[in-house]
């Protein structure tokens, strides 16, 4: 058998394996989809569904503007400000705590694999628990309120920020680091003048992005008693005060859109 014949045979076998692999993957995906849809309950529209939907849309169209500011009690502005504060403090905590985990998890900084592996494993474990689960745990530990929401967002965000920050550190250009070491600089000097300037823009961009996510999460955590605008929202839903639900949702949309716009502009300048 000539070399060309062998090459054609190997190429044909490789193509056949690729076709078989694609067919197997397609069949598995199809089976999973069929199994998932088979477990769904039949779509059922109750007789009062249209009336309830009509009431909800009526509340959204005619919001309770009197709830925007109430000098003597709970109002929309206080709830939004509390939600904003929860997101800010939670993100700040995560941004500080994730730094040692990120440096310990970066393989090019810490050569000892058990240390870097353990750090990455801890970050993965932290990411497993959703914010709501952590909030429920902290509500039991420290009681309901904004503090439990701050702890839940702060600890959960460490997992994401630490992982992404560690990956950025591993992708560093170490030319400047090696040059400083060759000139006799110690580890601290190398870190300050060669590592931090490279990773700082990316780190700030990641923190801002995480803040946007935390702002959305903070508005939800109030539904389970972790403070913020979610608390009056769940009360309004339970009492079917759709006009109050409407003004709260409008306030949330405006705040999140404004924060996204400002954060996007800042990230563009940083990066």
BALOKOL-83576 format. One record per atom (N, C-alpha, C): chain; x, y, z; atom name. Coordinates in pm, whole numbers, plus 50000, padded with zeros to 5 digits. Each point is the difference from the previous one (the first is absolute). Example, Ala and Ser with C-alpha at 12.3 -4.5 7.8 and 13.67 -1.06 7.14 Angstrom:
<recs>
A:51319:49431:50780:N
A:49911:50119:50000:CA
A:50090:50120:50000:C
A:49965:50105:49928:N
A:50082:50119:50006:CA
A:49923:50109:50073:C
</recs>
This chain:
<recs>
A:50086:49881:50000:N
A:49914:50119:50000:CA
A:50090:50125:50000:C
A:49972:50090:49906:N
A:50081:50120:49988:CA
A:49971:50097:50113:C
A:50093:50098:50013:N
A:49980:50102:50105:CA
A:49873:50079:49975:C
A:49969:50031:49874:N
A:49879:50075:49968:CA
A:49875:49922:50038:C
A:50003:49869:49974:N
A:49885:49916:50035:CA
A:49980:49996:50152:C
A:50113:49987:50073:N
A:49990:50001:50146:CA
A:49944:50133:50051:C
A:50045:50108:49940:N
A:49952:50133:50042:CA
A:49850:50014:49976:C
A:49954:49952:49883:N
A:49857:50007:49968:CA
A:49919:49915:50096:C
A:50055:49884:50035:N
A:49928:49911:50093:CA
A:49989:50062:50139:C
A:50111:50058:50046:N
A:49996:50067:50131:CA
A:49905:50118:50001:C
A:50001:50076:49890:N
A:49911:50114:49991:CA
A:49855:49956:49999:C
A:49971:49891:49927:N
A:49863:49948:49995:CA
A:49955:49951:50137:C
A:50090:49930:50073:N
A:49966:49952:50134:CA
A:49973:50116:50096:C
A:50080:50105:49989:N
A:49982:50118:50086:CA
A:49865:50066:49973:C
A:49964:50012:49871:N
A:49872:50060:49964:CA
A:49884:49914:50050:C
A:50016:49868:49989:N
A:49894:49909:50048:CA
A:49981:50014:50151:C
A:50111:50011:50074:N
A:49992:50017:50144:CA
A:49931:50131:50037:C
A:50031:50106:49924:N
A:49935:50128:50026:CA
A:49851:49994:49975:C
A:49961:49931:49892:N
A:49857:49985:49968:CA
A:49929:49921:50110:C
A:50063:49890:50045:N
A:49940:49917:50105:CA
A:49986:50080:50130:C
A:50105:50078:50033:N
A:49996:50082:50122:CA
A:49887:50103:49995:C
A:49984:50065:49885:N
A:49893:50099:49985:CA
A:49863:49935:50010:C
A:49985:49882:49941:N
A:49871:49930:50006:CA
A:49966:49962:50144:C
A:50102:49948:50072:N
A:49977:49960:50139:CA
A:49961:50120:50086:C
A:50072:50112:49983:N
A:49970:50121:50076:CA
A:49859:50051:49968:C
A:49963:49998:49872:N
A:49867:50045:49959:CA
A:49891:49913:50061:C
A:50023:49868:50001:N
A:49901:49908:50057:CA
A:49985:50025:50150:C
A:50114:50018:50070:N
A:49995:50024:50145:CA
A:49925:50130:50030:C
A:50031:50107:49925:N
A:49931:50128:50020:CA
A:49851:49986:49974:C
A:49964:49925:49894:N
A:49858:49980:49968:CA
A:49929:49924:50110:C
A:50066:49898:50054:N
A:49940:49922:50110:CA
A:49978:50088:50123:C
A:50100:50083:50032:N
A:49988:50089:50116:CA
A:49885:50099:49981:C
A:49987:50056:49880:N
A:49891:50094:49972:CA
A:49864:49932:50011:C
A:49988:49880:49946:N
A:49873:49927:50008:CA
A:49965:49969:50144:C
A:50102:49957:50077:N
A:49976:49969:50141:CA
A:49958:50125:50078:C
A:50064:50115:49970:N
A:49969:50124:50071:CA
A:49858:50046:49970:C
A:49961:49999:49871:N
A:49865:50045:49964:CA
A:49893:49901:50045:C
A:50036:49872:50008:N
A:49901:49900:50044:CA
A:49963:50019:50146:C
A:50093:50057:50079:N
A:49972:50022:50142:CA
A:49921:50125:50030:C
A:49974:50083:49898:N
A:49925:50123:50022:CA
A:49851:49970:50015:C
A:49937:50075:50088:N
A:49855:49985:50017:CA
A:49926:50066:49883:C
A:49881:49958:49977:N
A:49922:50055:49890:CA
A:49966:50147:50027:C
A:50004:50081:49895:N
A:49969:50142:50013:CA
A:49852:50017:50031:C
A:49973:50069:50111:N
A:49862:50017:50044:CA
A:49977:50146:50038:C
A:49901:50060:49936:N
A:49965:50139:50029:CA
A:49876:50002:50088:C
A:50013:50050:50120:N
A:49888:50004:50093:CA
A:49900:50108:49961:C
A:49882:49987:50051:N
A:49893:50092:49960:CA
A:50028:50143:50045:C
A:50068:50017:50114:N
A:50026:50135:50052:CA
A:50136:50056:49954:C
A:50072:49925:49917:N
A:50133:50044:49959:CA
A:49996:50133:49927:C
A:49904:50016:49909:N
A:49992:50123:49922:CA
A:49967:50119:50089:C
A:49913:49978:50101:N
A:49968:50109:50092:CA
A:50122:50044:50080:C
A:50079:49900:50047:N
A:50120:50031:50077:CA
A:50101:50072:49913:C
A:50020:49952:49877:N
A:50093:50065:49909:CA
A:49956:50143:49969:C
A:49866:50017:49986:N
A:49948:50134:49975:CA
A:50029:50094:50117:C
A:49988:49948:50123:N
A:50028:50082:50118:CA
A:50148:50037:50008:C
A:50085:49904:49965:N
A:50145:50026:50004:CA
A:50037:50109:49901:C
A:49953:49987:49876:N
A:50032:50100:49898:CA
A:49938:50135:50033:C
A:49884:49998:50064:N
A:49938:50126:50042:CA
A:50086:50071:50105:C
A:50058:49921:50092:N
A:50088:50059:50101:CA
A:50127:50054:49939:C
A:50052:49931:49897:N
A:50120:50049:49934:CA
A:49974:50128:49923:C
A:49882:50010:49942:N
A:49966:50119:49922:CA
A:49964:50116:50091:C
A:49941:49969:50117:N
A:49961:50104:50096:CA
A:50075:49979:50132:C
A:50131:50025:50004:N
A:50079:49976:50121:CA
A:49964:50094:50113:C
A:50034:49956:50121:N
A:49974:50078:50121:CA
A:50115:50098:50022:C
A:49987:50120:49944:N
A:50107:50100:50012:CA
A:50012:50053:50143:C
A:49898:49977:50081:N
A:50008:50043:50139:CA
A:50100:49920:50081:C
A:50040:49883:49946:N
A:50097:49916:50070:CA
A:50144:50040:49970:C
A:50019:50091:49906:N
A:50136:50039:49962:CA
A:50074:50060:50119:C
A:49935:50088:50073:N
A:50063:50059:50118:CA
A:49896:50019:50108:C
A:50031:49945:50117:N
A:49913:50013:50116:CA
A:50086:50047:50117:C
A:49979:50121:50043:N
A:50086:50061:50101:CA
A:50001:49922:50131:C
A:49890:49938:50033:N
A:49992:49935:50131:CA
A:50014:49850:49999:C
A:50027:49936:49885:N
A:50006:49855:50000:CA
A:50070:49942:49880:C
A:49964:49875:49968:N
A:50064:49927:49890:CA
A:49957:50057:49866:C
A:50096:50014:49908:N
A:49967:50050:49868:CA
A:50096:49942:49896:C
A:49977:50035:49875:N
A:50079:49946:49889:CA
A:50145:50045:50006:C
A:50023:50128:50024:N
A:50136:50053:49999:CA
A:50087:49936:50108:C
A:49944:49981:50119:N
A:50076:49934:50106:CA
A:50032:49856:49963:C
A:49903:49930:49940:N
A:50023:49862:49960:CA
A:50107:49987:49893:C
A:49996:50089:49900:N
A:50100:49997:49894:CA
A:50138:50036:50054:C
A:50006:50098:50090:N
A:50127:50039:50059:CA
A:50059:49886:50083:C
A:49915:49929:50073:N
A:50047:49887:50079:CA
A:50051:49888:49909:C
A:49928:49974:49890:N
A:50045:49900:49903:CA
A:50134:50038:49941:C
A:50015:50126:49964:N
A:50127:50049:49945:CA
A:50113:49984:50101:C
A:49972:50032:50126:N
A:50103:49989:50104:CA
A:50040:49855:50022:C
A:49904:49908:49998:N
A:50031:49858:50016:CA
A:50094:49952:49889:C
A:49970:50041:49876:N
A:50082:49960:49886:CA
A:50141:50059:50010:C
A:50010:50127:50040:N
A:50130:50066:50010:CA
A:50087:49933:50106:C
A:49945:49981:50121:N
A:50079:49943:50109:CA
A:50035:49855:49971:C
A:49903:49922:49945:N
A:50028:49861:49966:CA
A:50110:49988:49896:C
A:49997:50086:49899:N
A:50104:49998:49896:CA
A:50135:50041:50057:C
A:50000:50100:50088:N
A:50125:50045:50061:CA
A:50064:49888:50083:C
A:49919:49930:50078:N
A:50052:49888:50079:CA
A:50060:49894:49909:C
A:49927:49965:49892:N
A:50048:49897:49909:CA
A:50129:50041:49931:C
A:50009:50129:49962:N
A:50119:50048:49930:CA
A:50124:49991:50088:C
A:49984:50019:50130:N
A:50114:49991:50092:CA
A:50035:49854:50030:C
A:49899:49921:50032:N
A:50023:49861:50043:CA
A:50053:49914:49887:C
A:49958:50028:49875:N
A:50039:49913:49888:CA
A:50147:50014:49962:C
A:50064:50110:50037:N
A:50139:50025:49956:CA
A:50096:49892:50047:C
A:50007:49966:50131:N
A:50094:49894:50040:CA
A:49967:49865:49936:C
A:49870:49968:49986:N
A:49962:49874:49936:CA
A:50048:49997:49855:C
A:49988:50113:49929:N
A:50039:50006:49860:CA
A:50150:49981:49984:C
A:50079:50068:50083:N
A:50145:49987:49989:CA
A:50046:49861:50041:C
A:49937:49942:50101:N
A:50037:49865:50041:CA
A:49959:49896:49896:C
A:49892:50030:49926:N
A:49952:49906:49899:CA
A:50069:50012:49866:C
A:50077:50106:49978:N
A:50070:50019:49872:CA
A:50125:49913:49996:C
A:50009:49911:49900:N
A:50109:49904:49993:CA
A:50135:50066:49971:C
A:49997:50113:49931:N
A:50128:50066:49968:CA
A:50054:50082:50118:C
A:49916:50025:50099:N
A:50045:50072:50120:CA
A:50039:49902:50110:C
A:49912:49904:50026:N
A:50027:49896:50100:CA
A:50032:49871:49927:C
A:50126:49960:50003:N
A:50044:49881:49928:CA
A:49960:49870:50070:C
A:49972:50009:50131:N
A:49965:49880:50077:CA
A:49856:49961:49968:C
A:49980:49893:49922:N
A:49868:49963:49947:CA
A:49895:49973:50107:C
A:50032:49934:50113:N
A:49895:49980:50101:CA
A:49937:50129:50050:C
A:50081:50108:50010:N
A:49947:50129:50047:CA
A:49909:50061:49896:C
A:50047:50008:49876:N
A:49918:50059:49894:CA
A:49876:49917:49974:C
A:50014:49868:50005:N
A:49884:49913:49979:CA
A:49896:50014:50109:C
A:50046:50011:50124:N
A:49907:50016:50113:CA
A:49925:50133:49991:C
A:50073:50106:49963:N
A:49936:50132:49987:CA
A:49892:49998:49892:C
A:50030:49940:49885:N
A:49900:49993:49893:CA
A:49882:49911:50040:C
A:50029:49895:50076:N
A:49891:49913:50047:CA
A:49906:50075:50093:C
A:50056:50081:50090:N
A:49917:50079:50092:CA
A:49914:50101:49923:C
A:50058:50062:49897:N
A:49923:50094:49918:CA
A:49887:49929:49928:C
A:50024:49878:49955:N
A:49896:49923:49933:CA
A:49888:49963:50097:C
A:50038:49963:50122:N
A:49900:49965:50102:CA
A:49911:50121:50032:C
A:50061:50117:50011:N
A:49924:50121:50029:CA
A:49901:50030:49889:C
A:50041:49978:49874:N
A:49912:50029:49886:CA
A:49882:49904:49991:C
A:50010:49886:50064:N
A:49893:49900:49990:CA
A:49870:50052:50062:C
A:50011:50074:50109:N
A:49882:50044:50074:CA
A:49944:50129:49940:C
A:49875:50001:49956:N
A:49939:50125:49948:CA
A:49985:50103:50111:C
A:49979:50125:49958:N
A:49988:50108:50098:CA
A:49882:49977:50094:C
A:49890:49948:49947:N
A:49881:49980:50084:CA
A:50027:49897:50108:C
A:50070:49893:49965:N
A:50032:49897:50099:CA
A:50089:50058:50110:C
A:50101:50078:49959:N
A:50087:50062:50099:CA
A:49923:50100:50087:C
A:49908:50074:49936:N
A:49920:50096:50076:CA
A:49915:49929:50105:C
A:49941:49887:49963:N
A:49920:49923:50097:CA
A:50086:49952:50116:C
A:50123:49958:49970:N
A:50091:49956:50106:CA
A:50034:50116:50094:C
A:50034:50116:49941:N
A:50038:50114:50083:CA
A:49881:50060:50074:C
A:49880:49987:49943:N
A:49881:50046:50072:CA
A:49983:49920:50128:C
A:50024:49870:49993:N
A:49992:49917:50120:CA
A:50113:50032:50097:C
A:50117:50039:49945:N
A:50117:50023:50085:CA
A:49997:50137:50068:C
A:49969:50105:49923:N
A:50007:50136:50054:CA
A:49865:50070:50005:C
A:49897:49933:49950:N
A:49867:50060:50001:CA
A:49968:50069:49869:C
A:49871:50024:49973:N
A:49961:50066:49875:CA
A:50044:50146:49998:C
A:50017:50052:49879:N
A:50041:50140:49985:CA
A:50111:50016:49899:C
A:50045:50122:49987:N
A:50100:50033:49898:CA
A:50134:49931:50024:C
A:50037:49978:50128:N
A:50130:49941:50029:CA
A:50012:49860:49941:C
A:49894:49921:50008:N
A:50003:49866:49942:CA
A:50012:50007:49848:C
A:49936:50100:49938:N
A:50012:50017:49856:CA
A:50141:50039:49959:C
A:50063:50086:50078:N
A:50139:50041:49971:CA
A:50093:49880:50009:C
A:49986:49920:50105:N
A:50086:49882:50016:CA
A:49979:49900:49888:C
A:49874:49978:49961:N
A:49971:49904:49894:CA
A:50062:50043:49867:C
A:49982:50127:49964:N
A:50057:50049:49874:CA
A:50152:50005:50005:C
A:50054:50042:50115:N
A:50145:50012:50012:CA
A:50069:49866:49988:C
A:49953:49900:50073:N
A:50064:49868:49997:CA
A:49981:49933:49865:C
A:49879:50009:49945:N
A:49975:49935:49870:CA
A:50085:50063:49890:C
A:50017:50131:50003:N
A:50075:50069:49895:CA
A:50149:49966:50004:C
A:50050:49958:50117:N
A:50141:49963:50011:CA
A:50033:49887:49901:C
A:49909:49905:49986:N
A:50024:49887:49912:CA
A:50021:50041:49855:C
A:49910:50086:49949:N
A:50011:50044:49861:CA
A:50120:50091:49980:C
A:50014:50103:50083:N
A:50109:50095:49983:CA
A:50136:49931:50017:C
A:50011:49913:50099:N
A:50126:49930:50023:CA
A:50041:49914:49882:C
A:49904:49930:49940:N
A:50030:49914:49886:CA
A:50046:50083:49879:C
A:49924:50103:49966:N
A:50034:50082:49883:CA
A:50130:50077:50023:C
A:50021:50047:50121:N
A:50121:50074:50032:CA
A:50123:49908:49992:C
A:49985:49877:50049:N
A:50110:49904:49993:CA
A:50036:49969:49855:C
A:49899:49987:49913:N
A:50027:49975:49859:CA
A:50073:50117:49935:C
A:49963:50122:50037:N
A:50070:50117:49947:CA
A:50147:50000:50044:C
A:50024:49963:50124:N
A:50137:49997:50051:CA
A:50082:49894:49925:C
A:49937:49885:49972:N
A:50070:49893:49929:CA
A:50034:50039:49856:C
A:49926:50095:49943:N
A:50024:50043:49862:CA
A:50093:50122:49992:C
A:50065:50032:50111:N
A:50087:50118:50002:CA
A:50123:49981:49910:C
A:50049:50111:49949:N
A:50129:50003:49931:CA
A:50108:50018:50106:C
A:50079:49897:50022:N
A:50097:50000:50109:CA
A:50136:50058:49960:C
A:50005:50062:49883:N
A:50128:50057:49956:CA
A:50050:50107:50097:C
A:49908:50092:50037:N
A:50039:50107:50093:CA
A:50038:49943:50136:C
A:49929:49895:50042:N
A:50031:49937:50129:CA
A:50140:49940:50000:C
A:50035:49931:49892:N
A:50132:49938:49991:CA
A:50111:50106:49994:C
A:49968:50112:49932:N
A:50100:50108:49991:CA
A:50029:50060:50137:C
A:49894:50021:50079:N
A:50019:50055:50134:CA
A:50075:49903:50090:C
A:49970:49872:49988:N
A:50070:49901:50081:CA
A:50148:49995:49963:C
A:50028:50013:49869:N
A:50139:49997:49955:CA
A:50079:50120:50051:C
A:49928:50113:50023:N
A:50068:50120:50050:CA
A:50013:50001:50152:C
A:49950:49895:50065:N
A:50017:49988:50145:CA
A:49879:50041:50082:C
A:49886:50023:49936:N
A:49880:50041:50074:CA
A:49944:49882:50080:C
A:49943:50030:50118:N
A:49940:49895:50081:CA
A:49857:49971:49952:C
A:49934:49905:50067:N
A:49868:49956:49955:CA
A:49895:50111:50012:C
A:50007:50078:50107:N
A:49902:50107:50020:CA
A:50015:50108:49892:C
A:50123:50038:49972:N
A:50024:50101:49895:CA
A:49955:49949:49865:C
A:50026:49874:49972:N
A:49957:49940:49873:CA
A:49848:49999:49990:C
A:49935:49968:50111:N
A:49853:49996:50001:CA
A:49940:50137:49976:C
A:50057:50102:50066:N
A:49944:50135:49993:CA
A:50023:50064:49863:C
A:50117:49981:49943:N
A:50036:50073:49878:CA
A:49984:49919:49871:C
A:49986:49868:50010:N
A:49990:49918:49879:CA
A:49868:49927:49987:C
A:49943:49957:50112:N
A:49878:49919:49995:CA
A:49874:50086:50012:C
A:49994:50082:50104:N
A:49879:50078:50027:CA
A:49963:50094:49885:C
A:50095:50075:49941:N
A:49960:50088:49889:CA
A:49936:49926:49882:C
A:50037:49875:49979:N
A:49944:49924:49888:CA
A:49859:49950:50030:C
A:49975:49961:50124:N
A:49872:49938:50034:CA
A:49897:50098:50055:C
A:50042:50120:50038:N
A:49908:50095:50064:CA
A:49883:50039:49911:C
A:50020:50037:49871:N
A:49884:50036:49916:CA
A:49899:49886:49987:C
A:50050:49879:49978:N
A:49910:49885:49987:CA
A:49927:49972:50131:C
A:50071:50014:50111:N
A:49940:49977:50131:CA
A:49887:50099:50027:C
A:50024:50127:49973:N
A:49895:50101:50022:CA
A:49880:49976:49909:C
A:50025:49956:49876:N
A:49891:49970:49909:CA
A:49917:49883:50052:C
A:50066:49897:50051:N
A:49928:49885:50056:CA
A:49918:50040:50123:C
A:50056:50086:50083:N
A:49928:50044:50121:CA
A:49874:50078:49961:C
A:50011:50087:49900:N
A:49883:50076:49955:CA
A:49894:49908:49941:C
A:50043:49901:49923:N
A:49905:49904:49943:CA
A:49931:49921:50111:C
A:50075:49959:50100:N
A:49941:49927:50111:CA
A:49904:50088:50079:C
A:50032:50128:50009:N
A:49909:50092:50069:CA
A:49865:50007:49929:C
A:50001:50002:49867:N
A:49874:50000:49925:CA
A:49919:49875:50033:C
A:50065:49885:50005:N
A:49930:49876:50033:CA
A:49947:50003:50143:C
A:50081:50052:50092:N
A:49958:50006:50140:CA
A:49882:50093:50020:C
A:49994:50106:49919:N
A:49888:50092:50012:CA
A:49869:49929:49965:C
A:50002:49917:49898:N
A:49881:49924:49964:CA
A:49967:49897:50108:C
A:50104:49934:50050:N
A:49978:49898:50103:CA
A:49948:50061:50129:C
A:50049:50119:50034:N
A:49957:50065:50124:CA
A:49851:50033:49998:C
A:49947:50029:49881:N
A:49857:50029:49990:CA
A:49915:49876:50019:C
A:50060:49882:49981:N
A:49926:49875:50016:CA
A:50010:49947:50142:C
A:50116:50020:50064:N
A:50021:49943:50132:CA
A:49900:50052:50103:C
A:49947:50121:49977:N
A:49900:50054:50092:CA
A:49874:49917:50005:C
A:49976:49921:49895:N
A:49880:49915:49998:CA
A:50003:49894:50108:C
A:50121:49964:50048:N
A:50011:49899:50105:CA
A:50043:50063:50132:C
A:49999:50133:50006:N
A:50028:50068:50128:CA
A:50141:50050:50016:C
A:50075:50013:49887:N
A:50139:50046:50011:CA
A:50015:50149:49970:C
A:49896:50078:50022:N
A:50007:50144:49985:CA
A:49985:50047:49857:C
A:49993:50132:49984:N
A:49989:50058:49867:CA
A:49858:50017:49953:C
A:49984:50036:49874:N
A:49869:50029:49942:CA
A:49914:49876:49986:C
A:50063:49882:50009:N
A:49923:49876:49988:CA
A:49901:49980:50112:C
A:50028:50057:50117:N
A:49909:49984:50114:CA
A:49864:50066:49976:C
A:49994:50130:49967:N
A:49869:50058:49967:CA
A:49938:49940:49875:C
A:50082:49948:49908:N
A:49946:49938:49879:CA
A:49923:49873:50034:C
A:50056:49915:50087:N
A:49930:49877:50035:CA
A:49874:50028:50079:C
A:50002:50104:50086:N
A:49879:50038:50073:CA
A:49893:50048:49904:C
A:50040:50078:49900:N
A:49903:50050:49902:CA
A:49942:49886:49917:C
A:50082:49902:49967:N
A:49950:49885:49925:CA
A:49903:49916:50082:C
A:50033:49983:50129:N
A:49914:49920:50086:CA
A:49865:50066:50023:C
A:49997:50131:50010:N
A:49875:50073:50021:CA
A:49933:50040:49868:C
A:50063:49962:49886:N
A:49948:50031:49867:CA
A:49982:50151:49978:C
A:50095:50075:50054:N
A:50001:50144:49976:CA
A:50077:50025:49870:C
A:49932:49978:49888:N
A:50068:50001:49871:CA
A:50052:50138:49962:C
A:49933:50106:50048:N
A:50051:50134:49971:CA
A:50135:50024:50068:C
A:50016:49943:50122:N
A:50128:50012:50070:CA
A:50105:49911:49935:C
A:49959:49881:49956:N
A:50091:49914:49927:CA
A:50051:50072:49875:C
A:49910:50071:49933:N
A:50036:50071:49878:CA
A:50106:50106:50023:C
A:49985:50081:50104:N
A:50097:50107:50024:CA
A:50134:49943:50046:C
A:49998:49888:50074:N
A:50125:49937:50043:CA
A:50076:49945:49879:C
A:49929:49934:49910:N
A:50065:49946:49880:CA
A:50054:50112:49911:C
A:49926:50108:49988:N
A:50047:50114:49921:CA
A:50127:50059:50062:C
A:50002:50012:50133:N
A:50118:50052:50069:CA
A:50121:49909:49981:C
A:49977:49867:50006:N
A:50109:49905:49980:CA
A:50058:50010:49860:C
A:49911:50008:49900:N
A:50045:50009:49861:CA
A:50084:50125:49979:C
A:49955:50112:50053:N
A:50073:50126:49983:CA
A:50136:49993:50068:C
A:50004:49948:50123:N
A:50127:49993:50073:CA
A:50099:49907:49931:C
A:49955:49880:49961:N
A:50089:49903:49937:CA
A:50050:50053:49865:C
A:49911:50062:49922:N
A:50040:50054:49870:CA
A:50103:50112:50017:C
A:49979:50085:50098:N
A:50093:50110:50024:CA
A:50137:49949:50044:C
A:50001:49902:50091:N
A:50126:49943:50047:CA
A:50073:49929:49886:C
A:49925:49926:49917:N
A:50062:49932:49886:CA
A:50066:50099:49905:C
A:49931:50111:49975:N
A:50053:50102:49908:CA
A:50129:50061:50055:C
A:49997:50041:50125:N
A:50117:50063:50062:CA
A:50116:49900:50009:C
A:49969:49877:50045:N
A:50103:49898:50014:CA
A:50063:49965:49866:C
A:49918:49993:49894:N
A:50053:49971:49868:CA
A:50096:50107:49951:C
A:49964:50127:50024:N
A:50088:50111:49961:CA
A:50133:49992:50075:C
A:49994:49969:50129:N
A:50122:49994:50081:CA
A:50088:49884:49953:C
A:49939:49883:49973:N
A:50077:49884:49955:CA
A:50070:50026:49867:C
A:49933:50071:49909:N
A:50063:50032:49873:CA
A:50124:50087:50017:C
A:49992:50095:50093:N
A:50116:50087:50025:CA
A:50113:49924:50068:C
A:49965:49907:50087:N
A:50102:49925:50072:CA
A:50073:49904:49907:C
A:49922:49925:49922:N
A:50058:49899:49913:CA
A:50051:50061:49870:C
</recs>
